[in-house]
Amino acid sequence: MLWIQFIICVAFIIASGYKMTIYADDISKKTGLSSGIMGLLVLAFITSCPELVTTLSSISVVDAPDLAIGDLIGANAFNIFAIAVLGVLCGKGSIMKGQGRLNIFTISVVIIMLVVVMASIRFAGSGFDILNMSFGSILIGVLYSGALVFMYKSESHKAVQLKKSGLTAGLMLKFIAAASIIIASGVWLARIGKNISTTYEFSEMYVGVLLIAFATTMPEFVVSLTALKKNSISMATGNLIGSNMFNIFIITILDVVLRRGSFFKYVSALNVHVSLFAIVLTAIALGAMLRKGKTVKILKFFTWDSLMIITAFIVGHTLIFNLVCGGTPLP
């Protein structure tokens, strides 16, 4: 019965996430936002709503911080994996090469934020907290805010060139209805994840990294696949990368909501390895974006970078599963 609930919940998240993205796209066009802002900021925020709601529910409703951080870091890994898979599905082998400087800047910031997360987990017991928050969470918030300012300034000059039209009440109501379903599904998904962990004696962290992360990243994948079908490669990758940046920022939000000291004190030290896993995948994607020269396919469907990401994703999940099942926290 739990697995049926999980499948139904995932279906709700995919359907409502897709609809909400369509409505957000219409709202963005009517308000005159540029495609860069829409992909990296608006769509990234909207498609990350399942992660936001599910992780907030994980700490405030079911008291499962490992489920929360597993979802956030695991979602980052899934989104990079999705970029590689989309390249294969569209027949190009890779969609990472030739990205604009905004996407390259964003993915670079994501790597820095992930390093901060890894260091914060590793040294969670150092006692270096400020106003009941981890220094790492504050630094993540500063990095995210600074990146937003940079991106907005980089793209704002394009926004004024777009034609604006008035928003309608009907469009806003549809958007709110889809958002409400996302919120309800996120709370339900957190409960399901906690019950799966308890019933089957699975690690909360790994349930978050695998199952919950898979479920909450489905809207990003569906939206990016749709963008790719419209030949908007920058939009497809920008949505996934922007979502990753927002996902890490959610940790700052969780630290504010928790109010029991640093959020990192309540998560397993094994999450250091999960963070490293996400960093490696993201670094491969960044290297592919910066690479010059001709794209060479191997095994007909892949390029070296897409094959490396897919292989690293599978190997990484296997190692994390073995570590969680038989591993011990770091000293």
N, C-alpha and C positions, 0 to 999 in steps of 0.2 A: 504493500500500500504506500509506503514511503516513496518508492521509486516512481509510482504512478503520479503522486503529488509533485515530485520533482519535475517530471516530464511536463505536466500541465502548467506548472509555474514557469518553466523555461519558455513554453509556448506563449504564455501571457506576456512575458518580458520581451520576446522577439517581436510579437505582433504590435504591442503598444509602443515599444522602442522605435520600430520602423515608422509607425504612424506619427509619433511625436516628432521624429526627424523631418518628415515631409512637411508638417505644420511649421516647424522651426525654420525650414528652408523658405517657406512662403513668407513668414514673418520677417526673416532677414532681408529678403528682396524688397518687401514693402517698406522697410525702414532704411534701406539704402546701404546695408553692410556689404563690404567687398567679399569676394570669394575666399580670399586668404583668411580674413577674420572669421568668416562663416565656418570654414573647415577646421581651423586650429582652435577656435575659441567656442563658437556657438554650438556646432555639431559635436565637438569634443565634450563639452559640458553636458549636453543633452544625452548623448549616448552613454555617458558615465554615470547618469543618475541611478541605474541599478546598483552600481558599486557603492555609491554614496549612501543610498538608503539601506542596502544590505549590511554594510559595515557599521553604520550607526545603530542599526537594530542588533547587530552582533554584540556590541558592547553595552547597550542600554536596555535591551529586552532580554537577551538570552545569556549575557555575561560570558562571551566567548571571544576574547581579544585575539587569540591565535587564528580563529576563523576569519576575523576581520583583516588582519595583516596578510594572511595567506591569500585571501581574495584579491587584495590590492596588488601585491607583488606578482601573484600568479596571473592576474589580468594583464600586467605588463608583458609577461612572457608570451601569453596567448596572442596579444596584439602584434608583437613582432613576428611570431609564427604566422599570423594571418597575412602580414605583408608578403612573406615568402610564398605562402599558398596562393595568394591572389595573382602573383607573378606567373605561377605555373598555370593557373586556371585560364588566364587571359591569353596564353600562348606565347608570351614574351620571354618566359623563363625567369624574369625579374623586373620589378617596377621601381627598384631602388635607385638605379643610376639616373643622373641628370635631374635630381631634385633641386628645387629652389633654395636660396639661402635661408629662408624662413624655416623650412622644414629641417634643414641641417642644423640651424641654431637651436630649434626646439629639441631635437633628439640629443644634442650635446648637453642641454640643460637637464634632460631626463637622466642621463648617465651620472651627472654630478649629484642630482637629488638621490639617486639610488645608492651612490657611495655614502652619502650622508646617512641614509637609512641603515645601511650595513654597519657603519661605525657606531651609530646610536644604539643599535641592538647589542653590538659587541661590548660596548662600554656603558650599558644601561645602569649598572650599579655604581657608577662613579660619583653620583650625587650632585652632578653639575646641572641643577634645574633652576629655572627662572619662573617665578610666579606659578609654581606647581606644574610647569611645563618643561619638557626636555629642551635643551639648547638645540638639539637636532631638529625638533619640530618647528622651532622658531626660525631656524636657518632655512628650512624647507619653505616656510611661508614667505620669507624674504626673497628667496630665489624665484618662487612662483610669481610673486607680485612684480618683481623686476622684469621677468620674462614677459609678463602681460603688457607692461608699459612699453617695452621695446617693440613687441609685435604690433601693438596698437599704433604706435608712432610710424612703424614701417609701412602699415597698410592703410592708415586713416586718410591719406591723400587720395586713395583710390575710391573711398566711399562716397565722396562728394560728387563723383562723376556718374553715379548710378541714379536712375530715376526712382523717386520715392512715390508711394501711394498709401492711402490711409488703411489702417488696420480695421478689420471688421470684427464685430462681437462674436459672430459665429466661428471665425477662425480661432479666436482666443479661447472660446469655450471648448472647442475640439482639442486644442493644445492642453488645456487644464485637465480635461477628461483623461487624455492619454497619460499625462503626468501622474494623475491620481492612481491609475492602474499600475504604473511603474512603482509608485511608493508602496501600495498595498502588496504587490508581488515581491518587492524587496524585503519587506517585513516577514512575509510568509517564507521566502527562500532562506532567510537566516534561521528561522525555526526548524525548517526541514533539514538544513545543514547540521544544526546542533543535534537533532534527533537521529540523523544518519550516523553521526560520530558516536553518539551514546549507544545506539542499538547494535551497531556492528563493531563497536570498539575500535573505530578508526581514529587516527590522530586528527584533532580539530584543525591543525595547521594544514595537513595534507588534503583534508576535505575542502578547505578554503582554496588551496593552491590548484587543485584539480577540478573538482565538481562545481564549486561556487564560482570560481574564476571563469570556467567554461560558460556557465549560464549567463553571468553578468556581462560577458564580452560579446554575446551574440548580436545585440543591436549594432555595435561598432562594425562587426563583420558584414552584417546585412547592408548597412548604409554604405560601407566602402565598396562592397561588391556592386551595388547599384551605381555608385559614382564611376566605377571602373567601366561598367557597361556603357556609360555615357562618355567614355574616353577622357574622364577627368582624373588622371593619375595623381596629380598633386593633391586634389581634394580627397582621394581615397587614402593616400598615405598620411596626409595632414590630419585627418580625422583620427586615425589610429595612434599617431604620435602625440597629438594634442590630448587625447584621452589618457595616454600614459602619464603625461605631465600632471594632469588634473588628479589622476588616481593617487599619485604620490602626495599631492597637496592635501588629499583627504585625511592623511595621517595627522596633519596639523589640526584639522577640524576635530578629529577623534580625541586628540590630546586636550583640546579646549573643553569638549563635552565631558570627558572622563572625570576631571576634577579630583583625582585621587593620586596626584603625582604624575610623573612621566608615563605616558602610554607604553613606552618601550620596556618598562620594568615588568609589565604583565604579559609579555610575549616570550615564547621559547627562544633560547639562544640558537637553536637549529635554523631559525629564520635568517641567520647570517648566510648560510649556504644557499638559501632560496634567493636572497638578494644578489649574491654573486652570480647565480644562474641567470637572473634577469639582466645583470650588467653585461655578461658575456654575449648574450643574444643581441642586446641593444648595440654593443660595440661592433659586432659583425655587420649589423645593418648600417651603422654610421660609416664604417669602412667602405661598404658597397656604394653608399651615396657619394662618397668623396672620390671613388675610383675613376680614373680616366681610361680611355682606350675603348676598343671594340668589345661588345658583349659576346661572349662565346658560350654556346649551349653545350651541355654534356648530357648524355643519356636522353637526348631528344627534347626533354621537357624542362630541364633545369639549367641554371647557371651555377657557377661555383658558390656564389654568396647565398642563393636560395637553398641549395643543397646543404651548405654548412649550417644554416639556421634550422632547417628541418631536422637534420641529424643531431645537432646540439640540443634541440628541444626534446627529442625522444630520449637521448642519452641522459640529459639533465633530469628529466622526470623520473627515469628509472633509478638514477643514483639517489635522488631525494627520497623516493619511496623506500629504497633499501636503508637509507640513513634514518628515516623516521621510524621504520619498523624495528630496527635493531641498534640505532645510534644512541649516543648519550650527549648531553649538552656540552658545549665547549667549556674548558676550564676557565 
